[in-house]
Amino acid sequence: MMEAAILPGRRRFAMRPSFLLVALLLALAPDAPAQSPSRGELLYTTHCVACHTKEVHWRARRLATDWTSLAEETRRWQRNVGLNWSDDEVEDVVRYLNTTIYRFPDKAPKQTG
């Protein structure tokens, strides 16, 4: 009978380190899974970044001065290298560049779905 009284106390004690370990792991876990790259980022890094490092976007004589000119330059360059992107793909790259580099007021239609 004495042994039965000791075991529950031991079991409770044995559970505490497990509980603490789980609590520690949850505390150290990231809040949310990392977000996948956008289609615009994937298109840009696959087809553009070899020539267009971030420095090209910050030069003093850059041609993109607002959302419209950024879209025009993106469309022009993808045509020049024969990528044949759809309007949606061009917009995705423009949105990526604007979000990460330019920060012009957004003039594009909002994405749905």
C-alpha atoms as an extended CHARMM CRD file, in Angstrom:
* protein
*
       113  EXT
         1         1  MET       CA              0.0000000000        0.0000000000        0.0000000000  PROA      1               0.0000000000
         2         2  MET       CA              2.8200000000        2.3300000000        0.7630000000  PROA      2               0.0000000000
         3         3  GLU       CA              4.2440000000        1.7130000000       -2.6850000000  PROA      3               0.0000000000
         4         4  ALA       CA              0.9710000000        2.7710000000       -4.3480000000  PROA      4               0.0000000000
         5         5  ALA       CA              1.1240000000        6.0960000000       -2.5360000000  PROA      5               0.0000000000
         6         6  ILE       CA              4.6960000000        6.7030000000       -3.7250000000  PROA      6               0.0000000000
         7         7  LEU       CA              4.1110000000        5.8570000000       -7.4030000000  PROA      7               0.0000000000
         8         8  PRO       CA              1.5900000000        8.5930000000       -8.1420000000  PROA      8               0.0000000000
         9         9  GLY       CA              4.0090000000       11.1690000000       -6.7460000000  PROA      9               0.0000000000
        10        10  ARG       CA              6.8220000000        9.7620000000       -8.8620000000  PROA      10              0.0000000000
        11        11  ARG       CA              4.6510000000        9.7180000000      -11.9260000000  PROA      11              0.0000000000
        12        12  ARG       CA              3.7380000000       13.3580000000      -11.4340000000  PROA      12              0.0000000000
        13        13  PHE       CA              7.4020000000       14.1960000000      -11.0070000000  PROA      13              0.0000000000
        14        14  ALA       CA              8.3100000000       12.2120000000      -14.1420000000  PROA      14              0.0000000000
        15        15  MET       CA              5.7110000000       14.1220000000      -16.1660000000  PROA      15              0.0000000000
        16        16  ARG       CA              7.0290000000       17.5250000000      -15.1940000000  PROA      16              0.0000000000
        17        17  PRO       CA             10.2850000000       17.3190000000      -17.1860000000  PROA      17              0.0000000000
        18        18  SER       CA              8.2890000000       16.1160000000      -20.2130000000  PROA      18              0.0000000000
        19        19  PHE       CA              5.8540000000       18.9710000000      -19.8070000000  PROA      19              0.0000000000
        20        20  LEU       CA              8.7090000000       21.4380000000      -19.4650000000  PROA      20              0.0000000000
        21        21  LEU       CA             10.3980000000       20.0300000000      -22.5620000000  PROA      21              0.0000000000
        22        22  VAL       CA              7.2140000000       20.3640000000      -24.6090000000  PROA      22              0.0000000000
        23        23  ALA       CA              6.6530000000       23.8950000000      -23.3270000000  PROA      23              0.0000000000
        24        24  LEU       CA             10.2380000000       24.8250000000      -24.1960000000  PROA      24              0.0000000000
        25        25  LEU       CA              9.9450000000       23.3830000000      -27.6940000000  PROA      25              0.0000000000
        26        26  LEU       CA              6.6970000000       25.2530000000      -28.2950000000  PROA      26              0.0000000000
        27        27  ALA       CA              8.2400000000       28.4820000000      -27.0590000000  PROA      27              0.0000000000
        28        28  LEU       CA             11.2110000000       28.0850000000      -29.3920000000  PROA      28              0.0000000000
        29        29  ALA       CA              9.1490000000       27.0550000000      -32.4180000000  PROA      29              0.0000000000
        30        30  PRO       CA              8.6340000000       29.7070000000      -35.1080000000  PROA      30              0.0000000000
        31        31  ASP       CA              5.3020000000       31.5180000000      -34.9900000000  PROA      31              0.0000000000
        32        32  ALA       CA              4.3510000000       30.6210000000      -38.5490000000  PROA      32              0.0000000000
        33        33  PRO       CA              5.8920000000       28.5610000000      -41.2980000000  PROA      33              0.0000000000
        34        34  ALA       CA              8.0940000000       30.4580000000      -43.7280000000  PROA      34              0.0000000000
        35        35  GLN       CA              6.1370000000       31.8260000000      -46.6470000000  PROA      35              0.0000000000
        36        36  SER       CA              6.8950000000       30.4180000000      -50.0740000000  PROA      36              0.0000000000
        37        37  PRO       CA              8.3960000000       32.8250000000      -52.5880000000  PROA      37              0.0000000000
        38        38  SER       CA              5.8280000000       34.6050000000      -54.7520000000  PROA      38              0.0000000000
        39        39  ARG       CA              5.5730000000       33.8890000000      -58.4650000000  PROA      39              0.0000000000
        40        40  GLY       CA              6.9810000000       37.3750000000      -59.1070000000  PROA      40              0.0000000000
        41        41  GLU       CA             10.0240000000       36.6380000000      -56.9650000000  PROA      41              0.0000000000
        42        42  LEU       CA             10.5570000000       33.2850000000      -58.6520000000  PROA      42              0.0000000000
        43        43  LEU       CA             10.2960000000       34.8060000000      -62.1350000000  PROA      43              0.0000000000
        44        44  TYR       CA             12.6450000000       37.6590000000      -61.2220000000  PROA      44              0.0000000000
        45        45  THR       CA             15.2750000000       35.4840000000      -59.5450000000  PROA      45              0.0000000000
        46        46  THR       CA             15.1290000000       32.9260000000      -62.3500000000  PROA      46              0.0000000000
        47        47  HSD       CA             15.2480000000       35.2780000000      -65.3450000000  PROA      47              0.0000000000
        48        48  CYS       CA             16.4190000000       38.7310000000      -64.2570000000  PROA      48              0.0000000000
        49        49  VAL       CA             18.7760000000       38.6700000000      -61.3070000000  PROA      49              0.0000000000
        50        50  ALA       CA             21.7540000000       37.4660000000      -63.3660000000  PROA      50              0.0000000000
        51        51  CYS       CA             21.9640000000       40.9170000000      -64.9730000000  PROA      51              0.0000000000
        52        52  HSD       CA             19.7890000000       43.0100000000      -62.6780000000  PROA      52              0.0000000000
        53        53  THR       CA             21.2880000000       42.9050000000      -59.2400000000  PROA      53              0.0000000000
        54        54  LYS       CA             19.6640000000       45.1120000000      -56.6200000000  PROA      54              0.0000000000
        55        55  GLU       CA             22.1980000000       47.8480000000      -57.4260000000  PROA      55              0.0000000000
        56        56  VAL       CA             20.6570000000       48.4240000000      -60.8620000000  PROA      56              0.0000000000
        57        57  HSD       CA             17.4130000000       49.4690000000      -59.2050000000  PROA      57              0.0000000000
        58        58  TRP       CA             19.1160000000       52.0670000000      -57.0080000000  PROA      58              0.0000000000
        59        59  ARG       CA             21.1940000000       53.8320000000      -59.6470000000  PROA      59              0.0000000000
        60        60  ALA       CA             20.6790000000       57.5640000000      -60.0180000000  PROA      60              0.0000000000
        61        61  ARG       CA             19.4150000000       57.3580000000      -63.6000000000  PROA      61              0.0000000000
        62        62  ARG       CA             16.9050000000       54.5580000000      -63.1740000000  PROA      62              0.0000000000
        63        63  LEU       CA             14.0560000000       54.5200000000      -65.6670000000  PROA      63              0.0000000000
        64        64  ALA       CA             11.3590000000       53.3370000000      -63.2610000000  PROA      64              0.0000000000
        65        65  THR       CA             10.0430000000       56.3750000000      -61.4400000000  PROA      65              0.0000000000
        66        66  ASP       CA              6.5210000000       55.2000000000      -60.5970000000  PROA      66              0.0000000000
        67        67  TRP       CA              4.2950000000       52.1020000000      -60.8040000000  PROA      67              0.0000000000
        68        68  THR       CA              3.4450000000       52.6530000000      -64.4820000000  PROA      68              0.0000000000
        69        69  SER       CA              7.0330000000       53.1190000000      -65.6370000000  PROA      69              0.0000000000
        70        70  LEU       CA              8.1300000000       50.1200000000      -63.5410000000  PROA      70              0.0000000000
        71        71  ALA       CA              5.5000000000       48.0160000000      -65.3080000000  PROA      71              0.0000000000
        72        72  GLU       CA              6.5710000000       49.3820000000      -68.7130000000  PROA      72              0.0000000000
        73        73  GLU       CA             10.2530000000       48.6300000000      -68.0500000000  PROA      73              0.0000000000
        74        74  THR       CA              9.4530000000       45.1270000000      -66.8000000000  PROA      74              0.0000000000
        75        75  ARG       CA              7.2920000000       44.4520000000      -69.8570000000  PROA      75              0.0000000000
        76        76  ARG       CA              9.9530000000       45.8640000000      -72.2030000000  PROA      76              0.0000000000
        77        77  TRP       CA             12.8000000000       43.8340000000      -70.7470000000  PROA      77              0.0000000000
        78        78  GLN       CA             10.9250000000       40.5450000000      -70.6560000000  PROA      78              0.0000000000
        79        79  ARG       CA             10.0710000000       41.0870000000      -74.3500000000  PROA      79              0.0000000000
        80        80  ASN       CA             13.6930000000       42.0050000000      -75.1930000000  PROA      80              0.0000000000
        81        81  VAL       CA             14.9650000000       38.6970000000      -73.8310000000  PROA      81              0.0000000000
        82        82  GLY       CA             12.0990000000       36.6760000000      -75.3090000000  PROA      82              0.0000000000
        83        83  LEU       CA             10.3730000000       35.5400000000      -72.1300000000  PROA      83              0.0000000000
        84        84  ASN       CA              6.8100000000       36.0550000000      -73.4280000000  PROA      84              0.0000000000
        85        85  TRP       CA              5.3380000000       36.5560000000      -69.9730000000  PROA      85              0.0000000000
        86        86  SER       CA              1.5960000000       36.9650000000      -69.6030000000  PROA      86              0.0000000000
        87        87  ASP       CA              0.2060000000       40.2360000000      -68.2470000000  PROA      87              0.0000000000
        88        88  ASP       CA             -0.3230000000       38.4820000000      -64.8960000000  PROA      88              0.0000000000
        89        89  GLU       CA              3.3190000000       37.3790000000      -64.7790000000  PROA      89              0.0000000000
        90        90  VAL       CA              4.5410000000       40.8860000000      -65.5860000000  PROA      90              0.0000000000
        91        91  GLU       CA              2.2790000000       42.2740000000      -62.8550000000  PROA      91              0.0000000000
        92        92  ASP       CA              3.5890000000       39.6930000000      -60.3720000000  PROA      92              0.0000000000
        93        93  VAL       CA              7.1920000000       40.7190000000      -61.0690000000  PROA      93              0.0000000000
        94        94  VAL       CA              6.2780000000       44.4180000000      -60.8350000000  PROA      94              0.0000000000
        95        95  ARG       CA              4.4830000000       43.7810000000      -57.5520000000  PROA      95              0.0000000000
        96        96  TYR       CA              7.5420000000       41.8680000000      -56.2270000000  PROA      96              0.0000000000
        97        97  LEU       CA              9.9570000000       44.6380000000      -57.2620000000  PROA      97              0.0000000000
        98        98  ASN       CA              7.7200000000       47.3480000000      -55.8890000000  PROA      98              0.0000000000
        99        99  THR       CA              7.2410000000       45.5630000000      -52.5770000000  PROA      99              0.0000000000
       100       100  THR       CA             10.9160000000       44.7770000000      -52.0770000000  PROA      100             0.0000000000
       101       101  ILE       CA             12.6610000000       47.7610000000      -53.6860000000  PROA      101             0.0000000000
       102       102  TYR       CA             10.7070000000       50.6830000000      -55.1130000000  PROA      102             0.0000000000
       103       103  ARG       CA              7.6900000000       51.2000000000      -52.8540000000  PROA      103             0.0000000000
       104       104  PHE       CA              5.7340000000       53.2920000000      -55.3660000000  PROA      104             0.0000000000
       105       105  PRO       CA              2.0100000000       53.8030000000      -54.7160000000  PROA      105             0.0000000000
       106       106  ASP       CA              0.3270000000       50.6570000000      -56.0280000000  PROA      106             0.0000000000
       107       107  LYS       CA             -1.6750000000       51.3520000000      -59.1950000000  PROA      107             0.0000000000
       108       108  ALA       CA             -2.2570000000       47.7070000000      -60.1500000000  PROA      108             0.0000000000
       109       109  PRO       CA             -5.5800000000       45.9550000000      -59.7460000000  PROA      109             0.0000000000
       110       110  LYS       CA             -5.7240000000       44.0390000000      -56.4830000000  PROA      110             0.0000000000
       111       111  GLN       CA             -5.0820000000       40.3140000000      -56.7190000000  PROA      111             0.0000000000
       112       112  THR       CA             -8.0060000000       38.0110000000      -56.1510000000  PROA      112             0.0000000000
       113       113  GLY       CA             -7.8490000000       34.4350000000      -54.9850000000  PROA      113             0.0000000000
